[in-house]
Amino acid sequence: MCSVVNFNINGYHYKLPVIYGTFCEKAINISKLRESTGFITFDPGFKNTGITKSSISFIDGEKGELLYRGYPIEQIINQCSFIETSYLILNGELPNTAQLKSFSEKIKKFNSIHKEINKILDNIPNSYHPMGILSSLTYILDAFINSLREEDLYLHLLAKLPILAALTYRKKIGVPPTYADPHLDYTSNLLKMFFSIPNQSYELNPIISDALNKILILHADHEQNCSTTTVRLLGSAHAGLFSSISAGMSALWGKLHGGANQAVIEMLEAILKSGGNIKKWIEKAKNKKDPFRLMGFGHRIYKNFDPRAKIAKKVAENVIQQLGISDPILELAKEVERKALQDSYFLEKKLYPNIDFYSGIIYQAIGIPKEMFTVMFALGRLPGWMAHWKEMKSNKDPIGRPRQIYIGYKKRNIKKN
């Protein structure tokens, strides 16, 4: 393997070092390019730019593979809980029995919030989107955490973000707040905080708990996506963990990122309402002059099936079957997938279903309303965000500061009449 790349600019010869990753990914190190040549690179959307070295997750977009710390997502989904996965992503290795017990107990230790947060929540307009509420409360949470140990901050967020999400949901539907139950595991506790009714016992459904556990795992990390890069960029400016995570949530809120699962459900509902003519909507998606997009298809990285989508599809089918739900949206989604993947347009452009295509169906089946879908995504992505913030500090990454190509006016003088 070559260690440098040779090139010529304006008759001058330059050498740039080559960096190799674990799976022989190749990167030209251009960190000294401008200093050496006077040139910068132009890469809108950072499609070809690596901003850091990371050991957290790895995607092979051509093969449709996803690894968390080296473990295939297919193995993790069948053998690990979300808390085990969180430990793995944060610490680099799966926990043994004693480590898992200690980790879980520490999270439960922080399973409460300051009473002032409820007062703040009461003053937030009920019309505000849940992601805006969650992002705001996460930022404010920093004022009520007195721990000086960085490790405690990760535990505080793992413990408190489900509480904030449940409070947000209950505010939106107009029911009194409820709090964590230390006797329950992580996902069961989350479900109870969401759906329990005052003065009534809450009966946990293991089918729903298992489905939620799996969908949280599927969202736990995904390399340098928009929200993760946002978290790392803020962290590179030495912004705190809570404000960095809050900013990541705001990025995730976008319709082209975490908000896509809500957009998928709304699209499927629109197709169903219009009579279910799938062919018509597929033709609309192929028409470049039509603004309609087939949401949940295609991915910047995956040029094959998103492995998370394969798992999510099975989870959706399983939970709906076991709960005895008749869901026309799931049946429509499967038919849209079938017909799209019979169309040469989608095959040639490698537009396969991604996780957003099925995750919303799972949330809907377990009782989560559409506007809360991205909140659930944030709960799943939390360990990944924290691991990247932690890694960014360990790497001592420099402050993020992209360059630009200026295309405005040349220098000019003000002329007043």
RODRENLUM-673925 format. One record per residue (C-alpha): residue number from 1; residue in one letter; x, y, z. Coordinates in steps of 0.5 Angstrom, whole numbers. Example, Ala and Ser with C-alpha at 12.3 -4.5 7.8 and 13.67 -1.06 7.14 Angstrom:
REM RODRENLUM-673925
<atom n="1" res="A" x="25" y="-9" z="16"/>
<atom n="2" res="S" x="27" y="-2" z="14"/>
END
This chain:
REM RODRENLUM-673925
<atom n="1" res="M" x="0" y="0" z="0"/>
<atom n="2" res="C" x="3" y="7" z="-2"/>
<atom n="3" res="S" x="4" y="12" z="4"/>
<atom n="4" res="V" x="4" y="18" z="0"/>
<atom n="5" res="V" x="0" y="21" z="-6"/>
<atom n="6" res="N" x="4" y="25" z="-11"/>
<atom n="7" res="F" x="1" y="30" z="-15"/>
<atom n="8" res="N" x="3" y="37" z="-19"/>
<atom n="9" res="I" x="0" y="44" z="-19"/>
<atom n="10" res="N" x="2" y="49" z="-23"/>
<atom n="11" res="G" x="9" y="45" z="-25"/>
<atom n="12" res="Y" x="10" y="44" z="-17"/>
<atom n="13" res="H" x="11" y="37" z="-15"/>
<atom n="14" res="Y" x="8" y="35" z="-8"/>
<atom n="15" res="K" x="7" y="29" z="-3"/>
<atom n="16" res="L" x="1" y="28" z="1"/>
<atom n="17" res="P" x="1" y="22" z="6"/>
<atom n="18" res="V" x="-4" y="17" z="6"/>
<atom n="19" res="I" x="-8" y="14" z="12"/>
<atom n="20" res="Y" x="-11" y="7" z="12"/>
<atom n="21" res="G" x="-17" y="5" z="17"/>
<atom n="22" res="T" x="-18" y="-2" z="20"/>
<atom n="23" res="F" x="-21" y="-4" z="13"/>
<atom n="24" res="C" x="-16" y="-1" z="9"/>
<atom n="25" res="E" x="-21" y="5" z="7"/>
<atom n="26" res="K" x="-16" y="10" z="4"/>
<atom n="27" res="A" x="-16" y="18" z="6"/>
<atom n="28" res="I" x="-11" y="23" z="3"/>
<atom n="29" res="N" x="-9" y="27" z="9"/>
<atom n="30" res="I" x="-10" y="34" z="6"/>
<atom n="31" res="S" x="-9" y="38" z="13"/>
<atom n="32" res="K" x="-3" y="41" z="10"/>
<atom n="33" res="L" x="-5" y="42" z="3"/>
<atom n="34" res="R" x="-7" y="50" z="4"/>
<atom n="35" res="E" x="0" y="51" z="7"/>
<atom n="36" res="S" x="4" y="48" z="2"/>
<atom n="37" res="T" x="0" y="49" z="-4"/>
<atom n="38" res="G" x="-5" y="55" z="-3"/>
<atom n="39" res="F" x="-11" y="51" z="-5"/>
<atom n="40" res="I" x="-16" y="48" z="-1"/>
<atom n="41" res="T" x="-21" y="42" z="-3"/>
<atom n="42" res="F" x="-29" y="44" z="-5"/>
<atom n="43" res="D" x="-33" y="38" z="-2"/>
<atom n="44" res="P" x="-41" y="41" z="-1"/>
<atom n="45" res="G" x="-44" y="37" z="4"/>
<atom n="46" res="F" x="-37" y="33" z="6"/>
<atom n="47" res="K" x="-39" y="27" z="2"/>
<atom n="48" res="N" x="-31" y="26" z="1"/>
<atom n="49" res="T" x="-28" y="29" z="7"/>
<atom n="50" res="G" x="-26" y="25" z="14"/>
<atom n="51" res="I" x="-26" y="30" z="20"/>
<atom n="52" res="T" x="-23" y="25" z="25"/>
<atom n="53" res="K" x="-21" y="18" z="26"/>
<atom n="54" res="S" x="-26" y="14" z="30"/>
<atom n="55" res="S" x="-27" y="7" z="33"/>
<atom n="56" res="I" x="-34" y="7" z="35"/>
<atom n="57" res="S" x="-38" y="4" z="29"/>
<atom n="58" res="F" x="-36" y="2" z="22"/>
<atom n="59" res="I" x="-41" y="2" z="16"/>
<atom n="60" res="D" x="-39" y="-2" z="9"/>
<atom n="61" res="G" x="-44" y="2" z="5"/>
<atom n="62" res="E" x="-43" y="-3" z="-1"/>
<atom n="63" res="K" x="-44" y="-9" z="3"/>
<atom n="64" res="G" x="-49" y="-7" z="7"/>
<atom n="65" res="E" x="-46" y="-8" z="14"/>
<atom n="66" res="L" x="-46" y="-4" z="20"/>
<atom n="67" res="L" x="-41" y="-6" z="26"/>
<atom n="68" res="Y" x="-41" y="-3" z="33"/>
<atom n="69" res="R" x="-34" y="-3" z="36"/>
<atom n="70" res="G" x="-33" y="-9" z="31"/>
<atom n="71" res="Y" x="-39" y="-13" z="33"/>
<atom n="72" res="P" x="-44" y="-14" z="27"/>
<atom n="73" res="I" x="-51" y="-11" z="28"/>
<atom n="74" res="E" x="-54" y="-17" z="27"/>
<atom n="75" res="Q" x="-51" y="-20" z="33"/>
<atom n="76" res="I" x="-52" y="-15" z="38"/>
<atom n="77" res="I" x="-59" y="-14" z="36"/>
<atom n="78" res="N" x="-60" y="-22" z="38"/>
<atom n="79" res="Q" x="-55" y="-22" z="44"/>
<atom n="80" res="C" x="-55" y="-15" z="47"/>
<atom n="81" res="S" x="-60" y="-11" z="51"/>
<atom n="82" res="F" x="-60" y="-3" z="50"/>
<atom n="83" res="I" x="-56" y="-2" z="56"/>
<atom n="84" res="E" x="-51" y="-7" z="54"/>
<atom n="85" res="T" x="-50" y="-4" z="48"/>
<atom n="86" res="S" x="-50" y="3" z="51"/>
<atom n="87" res="Y" x="-44" y="0" z="55"/>
<atom n="88" res="L" x="-40" y="-2" z="49"/>
<atom n="89" res="I" x="-41" y="4" z="45"/>
<atom n="90" res="L" x="-39" y="8" z="51"/>
<atom n="91" res="N" x="-33" y="4" z="53"/>
<atom n="92" res="G" x="-31" y="0" z="47"/>
<atom n="93" res="E" x="-32" y="-7" z="50"/>
<atom n="94" res="L" x="-38" y="-11" z="52"/>
<atom n="95" res="P" x="-39" y="-11" z="60"/>
<atom n="96" res="N" x="-39" y="-18" z="64"/>
<atom n="97" res="T" x="-44" y="-19" z="69"/>
<atom n="98" res="A" x="-41" y="-15" z="74"/>
<atom n="99" res="Q" x="-40" y="-9" z="70"/>
<atom n="100" res="L" x="-47" y="-9" z="67"/>
<atom n="101" res="K" x="-50" y="-10" z="74"/>
<atom n="102" res="S" x="-46" y="-4" z="77"/>
<atom n="103" res="F" x="-47" y="0" z="70"/>
<atom n="104" res="S" x="-55" y="-1" z="71"/>
<atom n="105" res="E" x="-55" y="1" z="78"/>
<atom n="106" res="K" x="-51" y="7" z="77"/>
<atom n="107" res="I" x="-56" y="9" z="72"/>
<atom n="108" res="K" x="-62" y="8" z="77"/>
<atom n="109" res="K" x="-58" y="12" z="82"/>
<atom n="110" res="F" x="-59" y="18" z="78"/>
<atom n="111" res="N" x="-66" y="17" z="76"/>
<atom n="112" res="S" x="-69" y="23" z="78"/>
<atom n="113" res="I" x="-70" y="30" z="76"/>
<atom n="114" res="H" x="-70" y="37" z="80"/>
<atom n="115" res="K" x="-77" y="39" z="81"/>
<atom n="116" res="E" x="-75" y="46" z="78"/>
<atom n="117" res="I" x="-75" y="43" z="71"/>
<atom n="118" res="N" x="-82" y="41" z="72"/>
<atom n="119" res="K" x="-84" y="48" z="73"/>
<atom n="120" res="I" x="-80" y="50" z="67"/>
<atom n="121" res="L" x="-84" y="45" z="63"/>
<atom n="122" res="D" x="-90" y="48" z="65"/>
<atom n="123" res="N" x="-88" y="55" z="62"/>
<atom n="124" res="I" x="-86" y="52" z="55"/>
<atom n="125" res="P" x="-92" y="53" z="50"/>
<atom n="126" res="N" x="-96" y="46" z="49"/>
<atom n="127" res="S" x="-96" y="48" z="41"/>
<atom n="128" res="Y" x="-88" y="47" z="41"/>
<atom n="129" res="H" x="-86" y="41" z="38"/>
<atom n="130" res="P" x="-83" y="35" z="43"/>
<atom n="131" res="M" x="-76" y="35" z="40"/>
<atom n="132" res="G" x="-76" y="43" z="41"/>
<atom n="133" res="I" x="-78" y="41" z="48"/>
<atom n="134" res="L" x="-73" y="36" z="49"/>
<atom n="135" res="S" x="-67" y="40" z="46"/>
<atom n="136" res="S" x="-69" y="45" z="51"/>
<atom n="137" res="L" x="-69" y="41" z="57"/>
<atom n="138" res="T" x="-63" y="38" z="56"/>
<atom n="139" res="Y" x="-59" y="44" z="55"/>
<atom n="140" res="I" x="-62" y="47" z="61"/>
<atom n="141" res="L" x="-61" y="40" z="65"/>
<atom n="142" res="D" x="-54" y="42" z="66"/>
<atom n="143" res="A" x="-56" y="48" z="71"/>
<atom n="144" res="F" x="-58" y="42" z="76"/>
<atom n="145" res="I" x="-52" y="37" z="75"/>
<atom n="146" res="N" x="-47" y="38" z="80"/>
<atom n="147" res="S" x="-42" y="33" z="79"/>
<atom n="148" res="L" x="-35" y="34" z="77"/>
<atom n="149" res="R" x="-34" y="27" z="74"/>
<atom n="150" res="E" x="-34" y="27" z="67"/>
<atom n="151" res="E" x="-36" y="19" z="67"/>
<atom n="152" res="D" x="-42" y="21" z="72"/>
<atom n="153" res="L" x="-45" y="26" z="66"/>
<atom n="154" res="Y" x="-46" y="20" z="61"/>
<atom n="155" res="L" x="-50" y="16" z="67"/>
<atom n="156" res="H" x="-54" y="22" z="68"/>
<atom n="157" res="L" x="-56" y="23" z="61"/>
<atom n="158" res="L" x="-58" y="16" z="60"/>
<atom n="159" res="A" x="-62" y="16" z="67"/>
<atom n="160" res="K" x="-65" y="23" z="65"/>
<atom n="161" res="L" x="-67" y="23" z="58"/>
<atom n="162" res="P" x="-72" y="18" z="58"/>
<atom n="163" res="I" x="-75" y="22" z="64"/>
<atom n="164" res="L" x="-75" y="28" z="60"/>
<atom n="165" res="A" x="-78" y="25" z="54"/>
<atom n="166" res="A" x="-84" y="22" z="58"/>
<atom n="167" res="L" x="-85" y="29" z="61"/>
<atom n="168" res="T" x="-85" y="32" z="54"/>
<atom n="169" res="Y" x="-90" y="26" z="52"/>
<atom n="170" res="R" x="-95" y="27" z="58"/>
<atom n="171" res="K" x="-95" y="34" z="57"/>
<atom n="172" res="K" x="-97" y="34" z="50"/>
<atom n="173" res="I" x="-103" y="29" z="52"/>
<atom n="174" res="G" x="-105" y="33" z="58"/>
<atom n="175" res="V" x="-104" y="28" z="63"/>
<atom n="176" res="P" x="-100" y="29" z="70"/>
<atom n="177" res="P" x="-92" y="27" z="70"/>
<atom n="178" res="T" x="-90" y="20" z="72"/>
<atom n="179" res="Y" x="-83" y="18" z="75"/>
<atom n="180" res="A" x="-78" y="13" z="74"/>
<atom n="181" res="D" x="-79" y="6" z="77"/>
<atom n="182" res="P" x="-72" y="3" z="80"/>
<atom n="183" res="H" x="-75" y="-4" z="80"/>
<atom n="184" res="L" x="-75" y="-4" z="72"/>
<atom n="185" res="D" x="-70" y="-5" z="67"/>
<atom n="186" res="Y" x="-69" y="1" z="62"/>
<atom n="187" res="T" x="-74" y="0" z="57"/>
<atom n="188" res="S" x="-79" y="-3" z="61"/>
<atom n="189" res="N" x="-78" y="3" z="66"/>
<atom n="190" res="L" x="-79" y="8" z="59"/>
<atom n="191" res="L" x="-85" y="5" z="57"/>
<atom n="192" res="K" x="-88" y="6" z="64"/>
<atom n="193" res="M" x="-86" y="13" z="65"/>
<atom n="194" res="F" x="-90" y="14" z="58"/>
<atom n="195" res="F" x="-96" y="10" z="59"/>
<atom n="196" res="S" x="-98" y="9" z="66"/>
<atom n="197" res="I" x="-104" y="12" z="68"/>
<atom n="198" res="P" x="-105" y="15" z="75"/>
<atom n="199" res="N" x="-108" y="11" z="81"/>
<atom n="200" res="Q" x="-108" y="5" z="76"/>
<atom n="201" res="S" x="-103" y="-1" z="76"/>
<atom n="202" res="Y" x="-99" y="-1" z="69"/>
<atom n="203" res="E" x="-98" y="-8" z="66"/>
<atom n="204" res="L" x="-92" y="-9" z="62"/>
<atom n="205" res="N" x="-92" y="-12" z="55"/>
<atom n="206" res="P" x="-85" y="-16" z="54"/>
<atom n="207" res="I" x="-87" y="-16" z="46"/>
<atom n="208" res="I" x="-87" y="-8" z="46"/>
<atom n="209" res="S" x="-81" y="-8" z="51"/>
<atom n="210" res="D" x="-77" y="-12" z="47"/>
<atom n="211" res="A" x="-79" y="-9" z="40"/>
<atom n="212" res="L" x="-77" y="-2" z="44"/>
<atom n="213" res="N" x="-70" y="-5" z="46"/>
<atom n="214" res="K" x="-69" y="-7" z="39"/>
<atom n="215" res="I" x="-71" y="0" z="35"/>
<atom n="216" res="L" x="-66" y="3" z="41"/>
<atom n="217" res="I" x="-60" y="-1" z="39"/>
<atom n="218" res="L" x="-61" y="0" z="32"/>
<atom n="219" res="H" x="-61" y="7" z="33"/>
<atom n="220" res="A" x="-55" y="7" z="38"/>
<atom n="221" res="D" x="-49" y="10" z="33"/>
<atom n="222" res="H" x="-48" y="11" z="25"/>
<atom n="223" res="E" x="-41" y="14" z="24"/>
<atom n="224" res="Q" x="-41" y="21" z="22"/>
<atom n="225" res="N" x="-48" y="23" z="21"/>
<atom n="226" res="C" x="-51" y="30" z="21"/>
<atom n="227" res="S" x="-53" y="30" z="28"/>
<atom n="228" res="T" x="-46" y="26" z="31"/>
<atom n="229" res="T" x="-42" y="31" z="27"/>
<atom n="230" res="T" x="-46" y="37" z="30"/>
<atom n="231" res="V" x="-44" y="34" z="37"/>
<atom n="232" res="R" x="-37" y="33" z="35"/>
<atom n="233" res="L" x="-36" y="40" z="32"/>
<atom n="234" res="L" x="-39" y="43" z="39"/>
<atom n="235" res="G" x="-35" y="39" z="43"/>
<atom n="236" res="S" x="-29" y="41" z="39"/>
<atom n="237" res="A" x="-30" y="49" z="41"/>
<atom n="238" res="H" x="-30" y="46" z="48"/>
<atom n="239" res="A" x="-38" y="47" z="49"/>
<atom n="240" res="G" x="-40" y="42" z="55"/>
<atom n="241" res="L" x="-43" y="35" z="54"/>
<atom n="242" res="F" x="-51" y="37" z="55"/>
<atom n="243" res="S" x="-50" y="43" z="50"/>
<atom n="244" res="S" x="-47" y="39" z="45"/>
<atom n="245" res="I" x="-52" y="34" z="46"/>
<atom n="246" res="S" x="-58" y="39" z="45"/>
<atom n="247" res="A" x="-55" y="41" z="39"/>
<atom n="248" res="G" x="-55" y="34" z="36"/>
<atom n="249" res="M" x="-62" y="34" z="38"/>
<atom n="250" res="S" x="-64" y="40" z="34"/>
<atom n="251" res="A" x="-60" y="37" z="28"/>
<atom n="252" res="L" x="-63" y="30" z="29"/>
<atom n="253" res="W" x="-70" y="34" z="28"/>
<atom n="254" res="G" x="-69" y="36" z="21"/>
<atom n="255" res="K" x="-74" y="32" z="16"/>
<atom n="256" res="L" x="-68" y="29" z="12"/>
<atom n="257" res="H" x="-65" y="26" z="18"/>
<atom n="258" res="G" x="-68" y="24" z="24"/>
<atom n="259" res="G" x="-75" y="27" z="22"/>
<atom n="260" res="A" x="-75" y="22" z="16"/>
<atom n="261" res="N" x="-79" y="17" z="20"/>
<atom n="262" res="Q" x="-85" y="21" z="21"/>
<atom n="263" res="A" x="-84" y="24" z="14"/>
<atom n="264" res="V" x="-85" y="16" z="12"/>
<atom n="265" res="I" x="-91" y="15" z="16"/>
<atom n="266" res="E" x="-94" y="21" z="13"/>
<atom n="267" res="M" x="-93" y="19" z="6"/>
<atom n="268" res="L" x="-96" y="12" z="7"/>
<atom n="269" res="E" x="-102" y="16" z="10"/>
<atom n="270" res="A" x="-103" y="20" z="4"/>
<atom n="271" res="I" x="-102" y="14" z="-1"/>
<atom n="272" res="L" x="-107" y="10" z="3"/>
<atom n="273" res="K" x="-112" y="16" z="4"/>
<atom n="274" res="S" x="-111" y="18" z="-4"/>
<atom n="275" res="G" x="-114" y="11" z="-6"/>
<atom n="276" res="G" x="-107" y="7" z="-5"/>
<atom n="277" res="N" x="-105" y="7" z="-12"/>
<atom n="278" res="I" x="-98" y="6" z="-11"/>
<atom n="279" res="K" x="-96" y="6" z="-18"/>
<atom n="280" res="K" x="-98" y="13" z="-19"/>
<atom n="281" res="W" x="-93" y="15" z="-13"/>
<atom n="282" res="I" x="-87" y="11" z="-15"/>
<atom n="283" res="E" x="-88" y="15" z="-22"/>
<atom n="284" res="K" x="-88" y="22" z="-18"/>
<atom n="285" res="A" x="-82" y="20" z="-15"/>
<atom n="286" res="K" x="-78" y="18" z="-21"/>
<atom n="287" res="N" x="-81" y="25" z="-24"/>
<atom n="288" res="K" x="-75" y="30" z="-23"/>
<atom n="289" res="K" x="-80" y="36" z="-24"/>
<atom n="290" res="D" x="-84" y="33" z="-19"/>
<atom n="291" res="P" x="-82" y="35" z="-12"/>
<atom n="292" res="F" x="-85" y="29" z="-9"/>
<atom n="293" res="R" x="-80" y="24" z="-6"/>
<atom n="294" res="L" x="-81" y="17" z="-4"/>
<atom n="295" res="M" x="-79" y="18" z="4"/>
<atom n="296" res="G" x="-75" y="12" z="7"/>
<atom n="297" res="F" x="-71" y="10" z="0"/>
<atom n="298" res="G" x="-64" y="11" z="-1"/>
<atom n="299" res="H" x="-58" y="13" z="4"/>
<atom n="300" res="R" x="-52" y="17" z="2"/>
<atom n="301" res="I" x="-47" y="11" z="5"/>
<atom n="302" res="Y" x="-51" y="5" z="4"/>
<atom n="303" res="K" x="-51" y="3" z="-4"/>
<atom n="304" res="N" x="-54" y="-4" z="-2"/>
<atom n="305" res="F" x="-60" y="-5" z="3"/>
<atom n="306" res="D" x="-59" y="-2" z="10"/>
<atom n="307" res="P" x="-58" y="-8" z="15"/>
<atom n="308" res="R" x="-62" y="-4" z="20"/>
<atom n="309" res="A" x="-68" y="-4" z="15"/>
<atom n="310" res="K" x="-68" y="-11" z="14"/>
<atom n="311" res="I" x="-68" y="-12" z="22"/>
<atom n="312" res="A" x="-73" y="-7" z="23"/>
<atom n="313" res="K" x="-78" y="-10" z="18"/>
<atom n="314" res="K" x="-78" y="-16" z="22"/>
<atom n="315" res="V" x="-79" y="-13" z="28"/>
<atom n="316" res="A" x="-85" y="-9" z="25"/>
<atom n="317" res="E" x="-88" y="-15" z="23"/>
<atom n="318" res="N" x="-87" y="-19" z="29"/>
<atom n="319" res="V" x="-89" y="-14" z="34"/>
<atom n="320" res="I" x="-96" y="-13" z="30"/>
<atom n="321" res="Q" x="-97" y="-20" z="29"/>
<atom n="322" res="Q" x="-96" y="-22" z="36"/>
<atom n="323" res="L" x="-100" y="-16" z="38"/>
<atom n="324" res="G" x="-106" y="-18" z="34"/>
<atom n="325" res="I" x="-106" y="-11" z="30"/>
<atom n="326" res="S" x="-109" y="-10" z="23"/>
<atom n="327" res="D" x="-104" y="-5" z="20"/>
<atom n="328" res="P" x="-106" y="-3" z="13"/>
<atom n="329" res="I" x="-100" y="2" z="14"/>
<atom n="330" res="L" x="-95" y="-4" z="15"/>
<atom n="331" res="E" x="-98" y="-8" z="9"/>
<atom n="332" res="L" x="-98" y="-2" z="4"/>
<atom n="333" res="A" x="-90" y="0" z="6"/>
<atom n="334" res="K" x="-89" y="-8" z="4"/>
<atom n="335" res="E" x="-92" y="-7" z="-2"/>
<atom n="336" res="V" x="-89" y="0" z="-4"/>
<atom n="337" res="E" x="-82" y="-3" z="-2"/>
<atom n="338" res="R" x="-84" y="-9" z="-7"/>
<atom n="339" res="K" x="-86" y="-5" z="-13"/>
<atom n="340" res="A" x="-80" y="0" z="-12"/>
<atom n="341" res="L" x="-75" y="-6" z="-12"/>
<atom n="342" res="Q" x="-78" y="-8" z="-18"/>
<atom n="343" res="D" x="-77" y="-2" z="-22"/>
<atom n="344" res="S" x="-71" y="-1" z="-26"/>
<atom n="345" res="Y" x="-70" y="7" z="-24"/>
<atom n="346" res="F" x="-69" y="5" z="-16"/>
<atom n="347" res="L" x="-65" y="-1" z="-18"/>
<atom n="348" res="E" x="-60" y="3" z="-22"/>
<atom n="349" res="K" x="-60" y="8" z="-17"/>
<atom n="350" res="K" x="-59" y="4" z="-11"/>
<atom n="351" res="L" x="-65" y="7" z="-8"/>
<atom n="352" res="Y" x="-66" y="1" z="-2"/>
<atom n="353" res="P" x="-71" y="2" z="4"/>
<atom n="354" res="N" x="-67" y="5" z="10"/>
<atom n="355" res="I" x="-69" y="4" z="17"/>
<atom n="356" res="D" x="-73" y="10" z="17"/>
<atom n="357" res="F" x="-78" y="6" z="12"/>
<atom n="358" res="Y" x="-80" y="1" z="18"/>
<atom n="359" res="S" x="-78" y="5" z="25"/>
<atom n="360" res="G" x="-84" y="9" z="25"/>
<atom n="361" res="I" x="-89" y="3" z="24"/>
<atom n="362" res="I" x="-86" y="0" z="30"/>
<atom n="363" res="Y" x="-86" y="6" z="34"/>
<atom n="364" res="Q" x="-94" y="7" z="32"/>
<atom n="365" res="A" x="-95" y="0" z="34"/>
<atom n="366" res="I" x="-93" y="0" z="41"/>
<atom n="367" res="G" x="-97" y="7" z="42"/>
<atom n="368" res="I" x="-92" y="12" z="40"/>
<atom n="369" res="P" x="-95" y="18" z="36"/>
<atom n="370" res="K" x="-92" y="21" z="30"/>
<atom n="371" res="E" x="-89" y="27" z="33"/>
<atom n="372" res="M" x="-85" y="23" z="38"/>
<atom n="373" res="F" x="-82" y="19" z="33"/>
<atom n="374" res="T" x="-76" y="23" z="33"/>
<atom n="375" res="V" x="-75" y="24" z="41"/>
<atom n="376" res="M" x="-75" y="16" z="41"/>
<atom n="377" res="F" x="-69" y="16" z="35"/>
<atom n="378" res="A" x="-66" y="21" z="40"/>
<atom n="379" res="L" x="-66" y="16" z="46"/>
<atom n="380" res="G" x="-63" y="11" z="42"/>
<atom n="381" res="R" x="-58" y="15" z="39"/>
<atom n="382" res="L" x="-56" y="18" z="46"/>
<atom n="383" res="P" x="-50" y="13" z="47"/>
<atom n="384" res="G" x="-47" y="14" z="40"/>
<atom n="385" res="W" x="-47" y="22" z="41"/>
<atom n="386" res="M" x="-44" y="21" z="48"/>
<atom n="387" res="A" x="-38" y="16" z="45"/>
<atom n="388" res="H" x="-37" y="21" z="40"/>
<atom n="389" res="W" x="-36" y="27" z="45"/>
<atom n="390" res="K" x="-32" y="23" z="49"/>
<atom n="391" res="E" x="-27" y="21" z="43"/>
<atom n="392" res="M" x="-27" y="28" z="41"/>
<atom n="393" res="K" x="-24" y="30" z="47"/>
<atom n="394" res="S" x="-19" y="24" z="48"/>
<atom n="395" res="N" x="-17" y="25" z="40"/>
<atom n="396" res="K" x="-16" y="32" z="42"/>
<atom n="397" res="D" x="-19" y="34" z="36"/>
<atom n="398" res="P" x="-18" y="41" z="34"/>
<atom n="399" res="I" x="-24" y="46" z="33"/>
<atom n="400" res="G" x="-28" y="45" z="27"/>
<atom n="401" res="R" x="-27" y="51" z="22"/>
<atom n="402" res="P" x="-29" y="49" z="15"/>
<atom n="403" res="R" x="-26" y="54" z="9"/>
<atom n="404" res="Q" x="-31" y="57" z="4"/>
<atom n="405" res="I" x="-30" y="59" z="-3"/>
<atom n="406" res="Y" x="-32" y="66" z="-3"/>
<atom n="407" res="I" x="-37" y="68" z="-9"/>
<atom n="408" res="G" x="-39" y="75" z="-7"/>
<atom n="409" res="Y" x="-37" y="82" z="-9"/>
<atom n="410" res="K" x="-30" y="84" z="-10"/>
<atom n="411" res="K" x="-27" y="90" z="-5"/>
<atom n="412" res="R" x="-31" y="96" z="-6"/>
<atom n="413" res="N" x="-32" y="103" z="-3"/>
<atom n="414" res="I" x="-39" y="106" z="-1"/>
<atom n="415" res="K" x="-41" y="111" z="-5"/>
<atom n="416" res="K" x="-47" y="116" z="-2"/>
<atom n="417" res="N" x="-50" y="121" z="-6"/>
END
